[in-house]
């Protein structure tokens, strides 16, 4: 009986101290040794292909790691320590003098160029451009530095998204763990930033938020070390925070200003600058909402709310508010006067507005940096001067753009392709006729549509009624 009581007391003690319980598995030990070798070895020690040879004193190095993260410093491998080691993080070491080049980690000029040589497939090129510009602007807002994107030749900061081996002797390790790494300021590879393409890059809390990781890596590219302040951007491990209106935390601001000084004048918008839009004509009256002949210029959803656009105004229909307020477009998105077409990518938390030859990436409250852009970025030819309408089909992950008598279709993994609007209309009408049994087009057009579907989709009238979907229609 006494032995049982002692056992219960011992187990209870372990429950109280479970957060610091020793982690003695072979797997955890190997994980810890590799982690310390990668992130806590002496930077001045010899290396092979960029990797440190060996952790000489496991216990003493482990204490350094525990001290850095504010853990209980025991030199013993416990569950708290292993938990930190398994968190997604930056690939740069946590010891001082992290850089791979000798010399002070600081640029000796104020205008720094950057170039994105390989893009992620998780986001559109426009989204990546805008997010990278936004991340760099965090630093130019508080220092005299300015950043300019170039599209050829070698930039100060070369940026790429690539998985596994990517040519710098620091291969990525697949999803999770190391998310990205960057070099300290210097010649050749100095300042370059690499992002693991095996990660799921997003603009939201899902996956890995590109803005937060990019801003962290650019801190390294400008000369900052990792910070022990868990609220700092330069803290080694990744943690999502709300990026709406995000600014550099105090610790990071103090660090970057110690290197480059403080900005004395307001920072201009990142390149390219938004093109000025004409002001609404004097005396223009808001559209009458009860006018039965009212035809909207565009409509889309943004974060679960419906937006309707007409001339200089928009209406927002929300399930939270009964009224549908009418608002001047410029009051929410100052660089946009009116909208020809709009669509939302729900999974990325971004909407796109089109006006003439330009388009903007927007949220419900602001325009993303780096916009507007020319529609040629989407692959449209010079003959396209206006997008009449646009819609994103979630089920097929495709976006349709309507211009005159043509429509264009694109997807994340596809290039933009043009199709004949007449064929689309006839095909959809034929489907409707076959599905509901009510003629909506002439017999001649019905035959044309059925022949088209037989030729390109191998469908009979019977199979059409049974198997029709948006994807079969080319949507």
N, C-alpha and C positions, 0 to 999 in steps of 0.2 A: 504494500500500500504506500509506504514511504517513497519507494522508487517511482511510483506513478505520480505522486504529488510533485516530486522534484522535476519529473519530465514535463508536467503541465506548466510549472513555473518557468522552466527554461524555454518552452515553446511560447509562452506569453511574453517573455522578455524579447524573444526574437520578433514577435509581432510588433512590439513597440518600436523596435529598432530596424524593422524590415526594410525601410528605405535605404539603409546603409548596409544591408546584409551582403556578405562577401559573395562575389560571383566567380565561381571557381571552375566553370566548365571549360573544357579545352577550346571550344569555339570562341568563347568570350576572351580567353587569354590570347588567342591568335589575333582576334579583332583588335584588342588593345595594343598589342605589340606593333601591328601594322599601322594603327592610328598614330601612335607615338612616333614611330619611325617617319611617317609622312609629315606630321604637323608640329613635332616638338624636338626634332634633332637639331644639333648645333649647326647653324647655317655655314659656319666656317669649316666644318668637317669635310673630309673627302667625300665625293659622291660618284656614283656610276650612272650614266645616262640620266642625270637629274634626280636620282633617288639616293637617299642616304643609305650607307652600307649597313649600319646596325645601331640599335639603341644600346649604349654601353651599360647603363645602369637603370634598369626598369623602374625600380622603386623611386629613385630620385627624380626621374623624368616624369613619372606619373604624378608626383607631388606638384610639379610645375603646372601640369595640366589641370589638376584639381584646384590649385590656387587661382589659375587664370579664370576658371568658370565659377569661382565662388563656392566650390564644393568643400566638404569636410576634407582637410588635408591629412590623409593617413598613409599614403603610399601603397594602399591596398586596393584591389580591384573590387568595388562594390556595385550594387545595382544602379545607384545614381550616376556613377561615373560611366558605366556602360551605356546607360540611357542617353547621356550627352553624346557619347561617341557615335551612336547610331543615328543621330539627327542629320538631315540634309544640311550641307554647309558649303562654304567657299573652299577651293582647292589650295589656297595660299596658306603657308604655315603661320602659327600663332606667335612664334618667337620673333624678336626684333630683327631688323635688317633682313626682311623677308625677300627683298628683291633679288633677281637673278643677275644683276649687273653691279659693278662697283660704282662708287660715286654717290653723291647726294640724290635722294629720290625726289627730284623737283624739275619741272620744265623751266627753261631759261627764256621763255617767250610767253606772250599773253594770248596769242591767237593759235589755237591748237586744231589741227585738222583730224577728221576721222572718216573712215570708209568702211562700209559693210560689204564684204566680199562674198559671203554665203549666208543666205537667209534661212530661218526656220520654216518648216512647212506647216507649223501649227497656227501661224498668223499670216495675214496678208503682208505684202511688202510695205504697203502704206502704213499699216499698224506698227510694224517693226520700226520703220523710219521715224514715225511720230513718237514712239515710246523711247527710243534711244535719244532723240533730241530732248525729250522731257527729262530724262535721267541726267543728261549733261547740264541742262539748265538749272538743276538744283545747285550745282557748283558755281555756275556763272552768275547766279542771282546774288551770291554772297562774296564773290571775289572779282578781281579785275579780268579774269579769264573770259575768253569767248571761244566758241566752237563752231567750226565750219565743216559741213559734210561735202566730200568730194567723191567723184564717181570713177576716177581713173588714177593711175600712178599710185605711189606709196604715201599713205597718210601717217601722221604721228601715231594715231590709234587705229590699228587695223582690227576689224571685228568680224568674227565668223561663228556660225553654228555648225558643229560637226560632232559626230559620235566617236567614241573609242579613240584609236590612234589618229592624231591630226597634225603630226609633224613637229611637235615641240618637246618630245620625250616625257610628256606628262599626259598619258592617255586617260580619257574619262572611263568611268567604271559602270556605265549603264544607268538605268533609272534610279533616282535616289542618291544618297551619299554625296559625292562631289557634284555640284551643279554647274560651276563655272570657275575660271581663274583668270588672272590678269597679271601682266608684268609691270614692274615699276618703271618710271620714266627713264628713257635712255634711247640710244641709237638702235637701228635694226629692229629687233622684236620688242624693244622697250615700249611700254605703254599698250601693247596689244591685249585684247580681251577675247577670250574664247568661251563659248557657251555649249553645254552638252546637249546635242540634238536628241538624245534619248529621253530627255525630260519632256514633260507636257507643258509648253510655255503658254501662258494665258495673260489676260489683262484684268483678272479677277482673283478671288480667293481660291478658286479651284486650280488644281495643278500647281505650277510654280509661276508666281507673278513676275513677269519680265522687268517691269519698272524697278521693283525693289532689288532684284539681283543685279541688273545692269548698273544701277546707281551705286551699289556696293562695289562692284568690280571697277567702275570708273574711279572710285575713291583710291583703289590700289594704283590704277593707271596714272593718277595724279600725284601719288606719293604717300598715301595714308597707310598705316599699319592697321591690324585688327585692334579693336577696342575691347576692354574688359567690361564696359558699361553695357548691360543687357538691353538697354533702351536705344542704343546707338545703331545707326545704319551699318557701321563697320564691325558689329559683333559677328563672330565667325559663323554661327549657325543661322539657318533661315527660319524666319517666323513672319507670317503674313500680318500686315497692318493695313488699315484702310488707306488707300492711296488718293482718295479725293482731297484735293488741296494739299497734298503732302509736301512738306518742306524738310530741309536737313535738320535732324535733331541737334540740340545744343552741343553735345560732345563732338559730333562730326563737323559742325560749323566752326567750332573753336580750332579743331585740328587743321582744316583746310585753310583757314585764315592765318594760322601760324606759318604756313608755307608761302602763301601768295598775297596776304593782306586782305583788307576788306574792300568791297565795292563802294564807291562814293556816289555813283550816279545810277539811276534805275537801269535795269538790264533789259535790252530790247528782246523781242521775241526771237526764238531760234530760227535759222534758215530753213526753208524759204519763208520770207515774210508774207503774211496774208495780203492779197491784192485788195485795194480799196474798192468798195461797192457803192453804187449810187444811192443817195438818200431817197426816201419815199417822196414822191412829187407833192408839193404843197397843196393842201386842200383835198388829198385823197381820203375818202371816208371808208371806215371799216365795212366789210360786206355785211349785208343784212342776214342774220342767221336764219330767219324765217322765210327767206326767199326760196320758193319751190324750184326756181330755175338755177339755183346756186350749184356750180360745178367746182369741186375742189381741184387745186393744182396737183396735190400729192397727199398721201396718207400713209402712216406707218405706225407700228407700235414701238414704244420705248419703255423698257422695264415694266411691262404689263399694263401700260396706259396707252390709249389711242390718241394720236396726233393727226389733225386735219389742217392742211395748209391752203390758204387762198391769198394771193397778192402779198401784202406785207404782214399778214396776221396768221395766227394759228389758234386752234381750239384743242383743248386737252380733255379727254373723257377718262375719268378715273372712277373706279369702283368705290373709292373712299369719299368722294364728293358728289352730291347730286347735280349741282350746277356744272355747266360746261363753260369755263371762262374763256374769253377772247383776249389774246395777248399779242403785242407787237413782236415779231420774230427777233428784231434787233435787241430787244430788252433781255432776251435769254442767250442768244448767240450773236454778239455784236457785229461780227464780220459777215453775216448772212442777211440779205435783205428780203429774199423770197426763195421759194423752193419749187423746182420743176418735178423732182422725183425723190423718193426716199425709201430706204429699207433698213431693217435691223438684223444684226447677227446676234441672236439672243445668247448663245454660248460664250460670246466674247465681250458682252456688255457694251457694244459699240454700234452706232447707227451711222448711215451715210446719207448725206444730203447732196443733191445735184442741182446746179444752176448754170445754164449755158455750158461752157466747156470746162467748168471747174467742179470739184467736189470736195466735201469736208467730212472728216470723221468726228463725230460728236457724241457726248453723253447727254443726259437729260438737262444738264446745267451749263455745259461749256463745250468749246471747240478744242479738240486735241491739238497740241503744238505741231507745227510743220504744215499746216493747211491754210489755204486750199492747195490742191494739186490739180494738174491738168488731167482730163479724162484719158489721155493717151497712156497714163500709168496703168490703166486697166487693159490696154491693148487695143483701144478703139482707133480706127484710122482717122486721118485729118478731116475726112468728109463728115464725120459725126460732130455736129456743133451743139447738140442738145439731146439730153435723155428725156424722153416723154414720160416714162414710167419705169419702175423697178420693183421687183418682188423677190424675196428669198424663200425658197421652198425647203422647210426644215427636214422633211422626210427624205429628200434626195440630196440635201446639202448643196443645192445649186441655186444660183442667182440668175434671174432673167432681166434683161434690159430691153426696153422697147423704144425704137427710134423709127418714126415714119412707118413704112410698110415692112420693116424688118424687125426681128428680135434677136438678141444676142444671149448666149448661154455660157456660163462659166461655173467652175467649181474650184475648190481649193487645190485639187490635184490636176486640174485641166486648164488649158489655155482658152482664151475667149474665142468663140466660134459664132458665125452669123448664120441665121436660118430665115426662111421665108415666112412672113407673118401669115400669108394666105393659107399656107399648108397647116400652120398651127390652128388657125380658126376652123378650117375645114375638118381637121382631125378631131378636134374637141367637139365640134357640132355632130360629126358622125358618131362619135362615142355616145353623145347624149341621145341621139335618135335611136341607137341600138339598145341603150340601157333602159330608157323610159318608154320606148315604143311610140314616141311622138315625133313626127317629121319637123325638123327645125331648119332644114336646108333643102334645096331642090334635089330631085332625083339624080340629075347630072352631077351635081357637086358631091352627092352622097357616093356615087360610083367612083368619082375621082379619089375621094378620101379613102374608100375601101381599097382601091387599087394601090394607093400609096402605102397603106398599112400592110397589105399583102407583100409588097415588094421589099419593104425595109424592116418589117417587124414579124413577118411570117405568121400573120393572124388571119383566121377566118371570121366571119360574122359571129359564129357561135362562140369562139374563144374570146372575142372582144367583149361580149357581154359578161363573160365570167372572169376575165383576168385583167381588165383595164386598170391602169394606175397612172399617176402623174409621170412616173419614170418612162412608161411606154410611150407617152406622148412627147417625150423629149424634154420634160420639165425637170 
